[in-house]
Amino acid sequence: MTLTAEEWIASYAVALGRPAPTQDEIDAVLTLAAVAAHASERRAAPLACWLAALAGLAPEDAVEHAQALAGDG
């Protein structure tokens, strides 16, 4: 049986010893990925999310930065 994305992420969070993201956090990260992918190449999406996490940004703040860079904000 294949896990849903939410189930897989929740399991991954447990494996990392971290809480699973809230629905608002999931939505913000997916928005960040969409902004990055549409402003550049598709592969920019996961890298933008990784960089935002490294920078310690809240997902909503990361979206704001990405939208400003893309000229959307």
C-alpha positions in Angstrom: 0.0 0.0 0.0 1.3 3.4 -0.9 1.2 6.2 1.6 -0.4 9.5 0.9 1.9 12.5 0.8 0.6 13.6 4.2 1.2 10.1 5.7 4.7 9.9 4.2 5.6 13.4 5.5 4.3 12.6 9.0 6.3 9.3 9.0 9.4 11.2 7.8 9.0 13.8 10.5 8.8 11.0 13.2 12.0 9.5 11.7 13.7 12.9 12.0 12.4 13.4 15.5 10.5 16.5 14.4 6.8 17.4 14.6 4.8 16.9 11.4 4.0 20.2 9.6 0.7 21.8 10.1 -1.7 22.2 7.1 -0.8 25.9 7.0 2.9 25.1 6.9 2.4 22.5 4.2 0.4 25.0 2.1 3.1 27.7 2.5 5.9 25.3 1.5 4.0 24.2 -1.5 3.4 27.8 -2.4 7.2 28.5 -2.0 7.9 25.5 -4.3 5.4 26.8 -6.9 6.8 30.3 -6.9 10.4 29.0 -7.3 9.4 26.6 -10.1 7.4 29.2 -12.0 10.0 31.9 -11.6 12.9 29.7 -12.8 13.1 26.0 -13.5 11.2 23.2 -11.8 14.3 22.0 -10.0 14.5 25.3 -8.2 11.4 24.3 -6.1 13.1 21.7 -3.7 16.3 23.7 -3.6 14.4 26.9 -2.5 12.6 24.9 0.2 15.9 23.5 1.4 17.6 26.9 1.5 14.6 28.4 3.4 14.9 25.7 6.0 18.7 26.2 6.2 18.1 29.9 6.8 15.6 29.1 9.5 12.8 31.0 7.8 9.2 30.3 8.7 7.4 29.0 5.5 5.3 32.2 5.2 8.4 34.4 5.4 10.2 32.2 2.8 7.2 32.7 0.5 7.4 36.5 0.9 11.1 36.4 0.0 10.5 34.2 -3.0 7.6 36.3 -4.3 9.7 39.5 -4.0 12.5 37.9 -6.0 10.0 36.7 -8.6 8.5 40.1 -8.8 5.2 38.8 -7.4 5.2 40.6 -4.1 
